[in-house]
């Protein structure tokens, strides 16, 4: 299964915030939308990503204030991105190797979505469940399995 299939189901919406926004503003946006991160965009370019992990490690543990700290000061600047044509297995490998939970998705130079580890696992499970259903149908009814 490809990343573009996940986005076709999930949608292409991406929460973004500017680098000069405060950490508090980023947290409020994340809470309002029930997500664990926001992309930090400068013009049309990805400047970084800000996650709950960044907040815990770079604000709380360092005694900084979220209302007076700009996101640019604590965001993760090395953002792993994937092309829409990547497979979910490739995404899982990147997420595991880089220890990240979110991957912005691009088409060429354009941001077209974001997938999380949860999106990836859900899609893989859904795909396996469909394969099982097709095999059960084949065994019980003689329907040819897909791809055969």
N, CA and C atoms as a LAMMPS dump frame, in Angstrom:
ITEM: TIMESTEP
0
ITEM: NUMBER OF ATOMS
444
ITEM: BOX BOUNDS ff ff ff
-5.0000000000000000e+02 5.0000000000000000e+02
-5.0000000000000000e+02 5.0000000000000000e+02
-5.0000000000000000e+02 5.0000000000000000e+02
ITEM: ATOMS id mol type element x y z
1 1 1 N 0.848 -1.174 0
2 1 2 C 0 0 0
3 1 3 C 0.894 1.238 0
4 2 1 N 0.461 2.244 -0.745
5 2 2 C 1.239 3.472 -0.879
6 2 3 C 0.702 4.588 0.012
7 3 1 N 1.572 5.538 0.309
8 3 2 C 1.212 6.696 1.131
9 3 3 C 0.036 7.444 0.51
10 4 1 N 0.016 7.575 -0.812
11 4 2 C -1.069 8.317 -1.458
12 4 3 C -2.426 7.663 -1.207
13 5 1 N -2.46 6.342 -1.005
14 5 2 C -3.712 5.649 -0.676
15 5 3 C -4.194 6.034 0.719
16 6 1 N -3.276 6.168 1.638
17 6 2 C -3.626 6.577 3.001
18 6 3 C -4.2 7.997 2.974
19 7 1 N -3.549 8.886 2.227
20 7 2 C -4.027 10.271 2.145
21 7 3 C -5.38 10.364 1.453
22 8 1 N -5.635 9.457 0.494
23 8 2 C -6.928 9.458 -0.193
24 8 3 C -8.056 9.177 0.797
25 9 1 N -7.782 8.345 1.793
26 9 2 C -8.769 8.019 2.817
27 9 3 C -8.779 9.056 3.932
28 10 1 N -7.603 9.396 4.419
29 10 2 C -7.454 10.285 5.571
30 10 3 C -7.718 11.751 5.227
31 11 1 N -7.279 12.153 4.065
32 11 2 C -7.368 13.551 3.666
33 11 3 C -5.989 14.191 3.63
34 12 1 N -5.949 15.389 3.087
35 12 2 C -4.676 16.08 2.863
36 12 3 C -4.445 17.246 3.81
37 13 1 N -5.321 17.431 4.787
38 13 2 C -5.176 18.56 5.704
39 13 3 C -3.928 18.415 6.563
40 14 1 N -3.215 19.518 6.71
41 14 2 C -2.024 19.557 7.556
42 14 3 C -2.112 20.799 8.427
43 15 1 N -1.972 20.618 9.731
44 15 2 C -1.932 21.777 10.631
45 15 3 C -0.543 22.389 10.568
46 16 1 N -0.511 23.691 10.37
47 16 2 C 0.767 24.391 10.3
48 16 3 C 0.736 25.609 11.213
49 17 1 N 1.929 26.047 11.541
50 17 2 C 2.084 27.242 12.372
51 17 3 C 3.365 27.936 11.94
52 18 1 N 3.446 29.212 12.195
53 18 2 C 4.636 29.959 11.8
54 18 3 C 5.724 29.813 12.864
55 19 1 N 6.985 29.962 12.469
56 19 2 C 8.096 29.816 13.423
57 19 3 C 8.064 30.826 14.56
58 20 1 N 7.447 31.993 14.331
59 20 2 C 7.432 33.013 15.384
60 20 3 C 6.23 32.893 16.316
61 21 1 N 5.343 31.925 16.073
62 21 2 C 4.243 31.673 17.008
63 21 3 C 4.82 31.148 18.317
64 22 1 N 4.075 31.331 19.397
65 22 2 C 4.558 30.822 20.677
66 22 3 C 4.255 29.337 20.813
67 23 1 N 4.98 28.702 21.679
68 23 2 C 4.739 27.302 21.984
69 23 3 C 3.308 27.121 22.489
70 24 1 N 2.845 28.06 23.278
71 24 2 C 1.476 28.006 23.792
72 24 3 C 0.462 27.982 22.644
73 25 1 N 0.664 28.833 21.655
74 25 2 C -0.235 28.859 20.489
75 25 3 C -0.211 27.525 19.749
76 26 1 N 0.972 26.936 19.623
77 26 2 C 1.096 25.634 18.959
78 26 3 C 0.359 24.554 19.751
79 27 1 N 0.526 24.574 21.07
80 27 2 C -0.152 23.592 21.92
81 27 3 C -1.668 23.746 21.86
82 28 1 N -2.139 24.978 21.84
83 28 2 C -3.579 25.228 21.75
84 28 3 C -4.134 24.701 20.431
85 29 1 N -3.406 24.912 19.348
86 29 2 C -3.822 24.413 18.032
87 29 3 C -3.844 22.888 18.012
88 30 1 N -2.828 22.283 18.591
89 30 2 C -2.757 20.824 18.65
90 30 3 C -3.902 20.258 19.489
91 31 1 N -4.174 20.878 20.634
92 31 2 C -5.25 20.406 21.51
93 31 3 C -6.607 20.547 20.833
94 32 1 N -6.824 21.678 20.184
95 32 2 C -8.095 21.926 19.498
96 32 3 C -8.366 20.876 18.423
97 33 1 N -7.31 20.403 17.774
98 33 2 C -7.452 19.459 16.671
99 33 3 C -7.111 18.02 17.057
100 34 1 N -6.801 17.817 18.347
101 34 2 C -6.507 16.485 18.869
102 34 3 C -5.404 15.763 18.086
103 35 1 N -4.292 16.47 17.893
104 35 2 C -3.147 15.906 17.186
105 35 3 C -1.888 16.071 18.037
106 36 1 N -0.863 15.324 17.677
107 36 2 C 0.366 15.328 18.461
108 36 3 C 1.48 16.193 17.922
109 37 1 N 1.24 16.85 16.766
110 37 2 C 2.283 17.715 16.221
111 37 3 C 1.692 18.713 15.237
112 38 1 N 2.475 19.741 14.941
113 38 2 C 2.156 20.692 13.882
114 38 3 C 3.423 20.924 13.07
115 39 1 N 3.238 21.145 11.787
116 39 2 C 4.378 21.501 10.948
117 39 3 C 4.631 22.992 11.082
118 40 1 N 5.882 23.35 11.144
119 40 2 C 6.271 24.746 11.224
120 40 3 C 6.671 25.165 9.812
121 41 1 N 5.92 26.128 9.268
122 41 2 C 6.121 26.541 7.88
123 41 3 C 6.6 27.984 7.818
124 42 1 N 7.605 28.209 7.007
125 42 2 C 8.091 29.551 6.721
126 42 3 C 7.864 29.768 5.23
127 43 1 N 6.928 30.646 4.917
128 43 2 C 6.433 30.821 3.549
129 43 3 C 5.841 29.482 3.125
130 44 1 N 6.317 28.899 2.067
131 44 2 C 5.781 27.605 1.621
132 44 3 C 6.754 26.461 1.892
133 45 1 N 7.705 26.676 2.771
134 45 2 C 8.728 25.677 3.049
135 45 3 C 8.602 25.136 4.467
136 46 1 N 8.892 23.841 4.629
137 46 2 C 8.898 23.234 5.954
138 46 3 C 10.144 23.71 6.692
139 47 1 N 9.926 24.42 7.799
140 47 2 C 11.04 24.911 8.614
141 47 3 C 11.349 23.942 9.749
142 48 1 N 10.33 23.178 10.151
143 48 2 C 10.508 22.237 11.248
144 48 3 C 9.187 21.577 11.586
145 49 1 N 9.219 20.833 12.663
146 49 2 C 8.02 20.184 13.18
147 49 3 C 8.054 20.343 14.698
148 50 1 N 6.898 20.607 15.277
149 50 2 C 6.803 20.762 16.73
150 50 3 C 5.836 19.709 17.242
151 51 1 N 6.309 18.923 18.208
152 51 2 C 5.505 17.819 18.732
153 51 3 C 5.402 17.882 20.256
154 52 1 N 4.535 17.039 20.768
155 52 2 C 4.399 16.919 22.217
156 52 3 C 5.743 16.534 22.843
157 53 1 N 6.514 15.747 22.14
158 53 2 C 7.844 15.346 22.622
159 53 3 C 8.748 16.566 22.759
160 54 1 N 8.702 17.472 21.77
161 54 2 C 9.499 18.704 21.858
162 54 3 C 9.097 19.515 23.084
163 55 1 N 7.792 19.601 23.317
164 55 2 C 7.299 20.355 24.467
165 55 3 C 7.824 19.755 25.772
166 56 1 N 7.694 18.445 25.898
167 56 2 C 8.114 17.783 27.136
168 56 3 C 9.612 17.93 27.39
169 57 1 N 10.397 17.78 26.358
170 57 2 C 11.849 17.757 26.53
171 57 3 C 12.515 19.122 26.5
172 58 1 N 11.927 20.057 25.743
173 58 2 C 12.604 21.335 25.527
174 58 3 C 11.946 22.514 26.241
175 59 1 N 10.766 22.311 26.774
176 59 2 C 10.098 23.381 27.525
177 59 3 C 9.979 22.982 28.992
178 60 1 N 9.212 21.942 29.247
179 60 2 C 8.946 21.526 30.633
180 60 3 C 10.237 21.175 31.364
181 61 1 N 11.032 20.292 30.799
182 61 2 C 12.24 19.839 31.501
183 61 3 C 13.306 20.918 31.623
184 62 1 N 13.236 21.938 30.79
185 62 2 C 14.227 23.016 30.856
186 62 3 C 13.691 24.255 31.566
187 63 1 N 12.461 24.156 32.087
188 63 2 C 11.897 25.246 32.861
189 63 3 C 11.538 26.487 32.065
190 64 1 N 11.309 26.349 30.775
191 64 2 C 10.943 27.494 29.942
192 64 3 C 9.438 27.722 30.005
193 65 1 N 9.014 28.908 29.618
194 65 2 C 7.594 29.233 29.578
195 65 3 C 7.039 29.078 28.174
196 66 1 N 5.885 28.447 28.058
197 66 2 C 5.309 28.213 26.739
198 66 3 C 4.708 29.477 26.129
199 67 1 N 4.356 30.459 26.968
200 67 2 C 3.732 31.677 26.437
201 67 3 C 4.746 32.689 25.916
202 68 1 N 6.016 32.518 26.27
203 68 2 C 7.013 33.474 25.79
204 68 3 C 8.151 32.83 25.002
205 69 1 N 8.006 31.563 24.651
206 69 2 C 9.029 30.876 23.857
207 69 3 C 8.497 30.657 22.441
208 70 1 N 9.234 31.15 21.443
209 70 2 C 8.785 30.919 20.069
210 70 3 C 9.005 29.45 19.662
211 71 1 N 8.144 28.962 18.82
212 71 2 C 8.247 27.59 18.335
213 71 3 C 9.606 27.358 17.676
214 72 1 N 10.122 28.359 16.973
215 72 2 C 11.397 28.216 16.272
216 72 3 C 12.55 27.844 17.2
217 73 1 N 12.415 28.189 18.475
218 73 2 C 13.48 27.921 19.445
219 73 3 C 13.525 26.451 19.877
220 74 1 N 12.405 25.765 19.763
221 74 2 C 12.341 24.399 20.299
222 74 3 C 11.864 23.345 19.292
223 75 1 N 11.553 23.762 18.076
224 75 2 C 11.073 22.806 17.074
225 75 3 C 12.201 21.879 16.635
226 76 1 N 11.832 20.747 16.087
227 76 2 C 12.794 19.834 15.478
228 76 3 C 13.013 20.301 14.049
229 77 1 N 14.256 20.572 13.701
230 77 2 C 14.536 21.127 12.371
231 77 3 C 14.888 20.058 11.341
232 78 1 N 15.326 18.913 11.789
233 78 2 C 15.622 17.818 10.853
234 78 3 C 14.349 16.995 10.673
235 79 1 N 13.554 17.371 9.666
236 79 2 C 12.262 16.746 9.436
237 79 3 C 12.399 15.667 8.372
238 80 1 N 12.002 14.461 8.717
239 80 2 C 11.961 13.368 7.748
240 80 3 C 10.694 13.534 6.922
241 81 1 N 10.837 13.505 5.604
242 81 2 C 9.675 13.614 4.728
243 81 3 C 9.635 12.401 3.809
244 82 1 N 8.445 12.123 3.268
245 82 2 C 8.303 11.024 2.314
246 82 3 C 7.532 11.5 1.096
247 83 1 N 7.804 10.861 0.001
248 83 2 C 7.083 11.102 -1.235
249 83 3 C 5.793 10.294 -1.21
250 84 1 N 4.765 10.783 -1.872
251 84 2 C 3.461 10.106 -1.866
252 84 3 C 3.521 8.704 -2.462
253 85 1 N 4.557 8.4 -3.228
254 85 2 C 4.692 7.091 -3.853
255 85 3 C 5.388 6.044 -3.002
256 86 1 N 5.817 6.405 -1.796
257 86 2 C 6.474 5.446 -0.904
258 86 3 C 5.463 4.437 -0.371
259 87 1 N 5.956 3.253 -0.057
260 87 2 C 5.089 2.236 0.539
261 87 3 C 5.014 2.459 2.044
262 88 1 N 3.982 1.883 2.653
263 88 2 C 3.854 1.997 4.108
264 88 3 C 4.983 1.258 4.807
265 89 1 N 5.461 0.182 4.224
266 89 2 C 6.603 -0.522 4.813
267 89 3 C 7.834 0.383 4.842
268 90 1 N 8.046 1.146 3.769
269 90 2 C 9.173 2.086 3.745
270 90 3 C 8.995 3.169 4.814
271 91 1 N 7.765 3.641 4.977
272 91 2 C 7.49 4.66 6.001
273 91 3 C 7.748 4.115 7.399
274 92 1 N 7.301 2.896 7.647
275 92 2 C 7.526 2.282 8.965
276 92 3 C 9.021 2.144 9.235
277 93 1 N 9.786 1.803 8.208
278 93 2 C 11.236 1.675 8.37
279 93 3 C 11.851 3.024 8.74
280 94 1 N 11.427 4.1 8.075
281 94 2 C 11.934 5.441 8.385
282 94 3 C 11.545 5.839 9.801
283 95 1 N 10.279 5.628 10.145
284 95 2 C 9.793 6.002 11.481
285 95 3 C 10.563 5.259 12.574
286 96 1 N 10.832 3.994 12.337
287 96 2 C 11.56 3.193 13.316
288 96 3 C 13.016 3.625 13.414
289 97 1 N 13.668 3.776 12.272
290 97 2 C 15.095 4.139 12.264
291 97 3 C 15.335 5.533 12.83
292 98 1 N 14.453 6.475 12.506
293 98 2 C 14.643 7.864 12.929
294 98 3 C 13.915 8.196 14.224
295 99 1 N 13.134 7.235 14.732
296 99 2 C 12.385 7.414 15.978
297 99 3 C 11.446 8.626 15.904
298 100 1 N 10.671 8.678 14.814
299 100 2 C 9.686 9.738 14.634
300 100 3 C 8.306 9.114 14.49
301 101 1 N 7.29 9.899 14.773
302 101 2 C 5.911 9.41 14.706
303 101 3 C 5.103 10.051 13.587
304 102 1 N 5.659 11.061 12.935
305 102 2 C 4.94 11.785 11.887
306 102 3 C 5.855 12.026 10.699
307 103 1 N 5.29 11.845 9.494
308 103 2 C 6.039 12.096 8.269
309 103 3 C 5.233 13.008 7.348
310 104 1 N 5.728 14.22 7.116
311 104 2 C 5.1 15.049 6.092
312 104 3 C 5.24 14.362 4.735
313 105 1 N 4.217 14.517 3.903
314 105 2 C 4.196 13.876 2.59
315 105 3 C 4.29 14.96 1.52
316 106 1 N 5.178 14.739 0.567
317 106 2 C 5.373 15.709 -0.505
318 106 3 C 5.138 15.066 -1.867
319 107 1 N 4.803 15.936 -2.794
320 107 2 C 4.754 15.578 -4.207
321 107 3 C 5.652 16.602 -4.886
322 108 1 N 6.826 16.151 -5.288
323 108 2 C 7.834 17.101 -5.765
324 108 3 C 8.274 17.963 -4.604
325 109 1 N 8.097 19.277 -4.736
326 109 2 C 8.454 20.213 -3.664
327 109 3 C 7.249 20.659 -2.856
328 110 1 N 6.073 20.125 -3.173
329 110 2 C 4.839 20.609 -2.552
330 110 3 C 4.37 19.687 -1.427
331 111 1 N 4.076 20.275 -0.269
332 111 2 C 3.511 19.549 0.866
333 111 3 C 2.064 19.18 0.533
334 112 1 N 1.729 17.88 0.635
335 112 2 C 0.37 17.461 0.292
336 112 3 C -0.337 16.722 1.427
337 113 1 N 0.342 16.517 2.55
338 113 2 C -0.294 15.834 3.664
339 113 3 C 0.71 15.438 4.715
340 114 1 N 0.231 14.68 5.682
341 114 2 C 1.092 14.156 6.745
342 114 3 C 0.495 12.837 7.196
343 115 1 N 1.357 11.871 7.472
344 115 2 C 0.884 10.605 8.023
345 115 3 C 1.566 10.357 9.361
346 116 1 N 0.833 9.693 10.228
347 116 2 C 1.367 9.356 11.547
348 116 3 C 1.615 7.857 11.612
349 117 1 N 2.298 7.441 12.631
350 117 2 C 2.515 6.014 12.825
351 117 3 C 1.17 5.302 13.016
352 118 1 N 0.219 5.987 13.658
353 118 2 C -1.116 5.423 13.832
354 118 3 C -1.823 5.21 12.5
355 119 1 N -1.713 6.196 11.593
356 119 2 C -2.304 6.055 10.256
357 119 3 C -1.696 4.856 9.532
358 120 1 N -0.393 4.72 9.667
359 120 2 C 0.327 3.656 8.979
360 120 3 C -0.088 2.288 9.509
361 121 1 N -0.094 2.123 10.811
362 121 2 C -0.479 0.842 11.412
363 121 3 C -1.925 0.501 11.072
364 122 1 N -2.823 1.476 11.171
365 122 2 C -4.234 1.24 10.856
366 122 3 C -4.395 0.767 9.417
367 123 1 N -3.726 1.417 8.493
368 123 2 C -3.837 1.051 7.078
369 123 3 C -3.297 -0.343 6.81
370 124 1 N -2.189 -0.694 7.444
371 124 2 C -1.621 -2.032 7.267
372 124 3 C -2.566 -3.088 7.831
373 125 1 N -3.138 -2.829 8.996
374 125 2 C -4.102 -3.772 9.596
375 125 3 C -5.327 -3.917 8.706
376 126 1 N -5.869 -2.8 8.202
377 126 2 C -7.032 -2.858 7.312
378 126 3 C -6.734 -3.686 6.067
379 127 1 N -5.552 -3.489 5.506
380 127 2 C -5.154 -4.237 4.308
381 127 3 C -5.073 -5.741 4.605
382 128 1 N -4.502 -6.1 5.739
383 128 2 C -4.383 -7.528 6.109
384 128 3 C -5.757 -8.141 6.364
385 129 1 N -6.661 -7.369 6.987
386 129 2 C -8.013 -7.876 7.224
387 129 3 C -8.739 -8.142 5.913
388 130 1 N -8.558 -7.28 4.921
389 130 2 C -9.169 -7.498 3.606
390 130 3 C -8.606 -8.757 2.949
391 131 1 N -7.302 -8.957 3.065
392 131 2 C -6.683 -10.156 2.498
393 131 3 C -7.261 -11.41 3.146
394 132 1 N -7.443 -11.37 4.447
395 132 2 C -8.01 -12.523 5.165
396 132 3 C -9.441 -12.79 4.694
397 133 1 N -10.241 -11.718 4.562
398 133 2 C -11.623 -11.88 4.099
399 133 3 C -11.67 -12.499 2.705
400 134 1 N -10.784 -12.054 1.814
401 134 2 C -10.746 -12.616 0.46
402 134 3 C -10.363 -14.093 0.484
403 135 1 N -9.438 -14.445 1.347
404 135 2 C -9.027 -15.851 1.448
405 135 3 C -10.16 -16.711 2.01
406 136 1 N -10.879 -16.191 2.988
407 136 2 C -12.019 -16.927 3.542
408 136 3 C -13.091 -17.112 2.473
409 137 1 N -13.379 -16.049 1.71
410 137 2 C -14.341 -16.151 0.617
411 137 3 C -13.904 -17.192 -0.403
412 138 1 N -12.625 -17.203 -0.718
413 138 2 C -12.087 -18.169 -1.68
414 138 3 C -12.266 -19.597 -1.166
415 139 1 N -11.93 -19.805 0.1
416 139 2 C -12.026 -21.147 0.677
417 139 3 C -13.476 -21.623 0.716
418 140 1 N -14.383 -20.73 1.088
419 140 2 C -15.784 -21.129 1.234
420 140 3 C -16.607 -21.045 -0.044
421 141 1 N -16.229 -20.17 -0.947
422 141 2 C -17.098 -19.989 -2.107
423 141 3 C -16.433 -20.149 -3.448
424 142 1 N -15.169 -20.401 -3.478
425 142 2 C -14.507 -20.597 -4.743
426 142 3 C -14.203 -19.328 -5.511
427 143 1 N -14.329 -18.181 -4.861
428 143 2 C -13.986 -16.911 -5.513
429 143 3 C -12.473 -16.811 -5.613
430 144 1 N -11.975 -16.393 -6.762
431 144 2 C -10.547 -16.279 -6.946
432 144 3 C -10.004 -15.129 -6.101
433 145 1 N -8.945 -15.393 -5.337
434 145 2 C -8.354 -14.313 -4.528
435 145 3 C -7.808 -13.201 -5.413
436 146 1 N -7.789 -11.982 -4.905
437 146 2 C -7.271 -10.875 -5.699
438 146 3 C -5.803 -11.122 -6.057
439 147 1 N -5.452 -10.686 -7.26
440 147 2 C -4.067 -10.828 -7.704
441 147 3 C -3.751 -12.209 -8.25
442 148 1 N -4.729 -13.07 -8.365
443 148 2 C -4.483 -14.442 -8.868
444 148 3 C -5.094 -14.616 -10.227
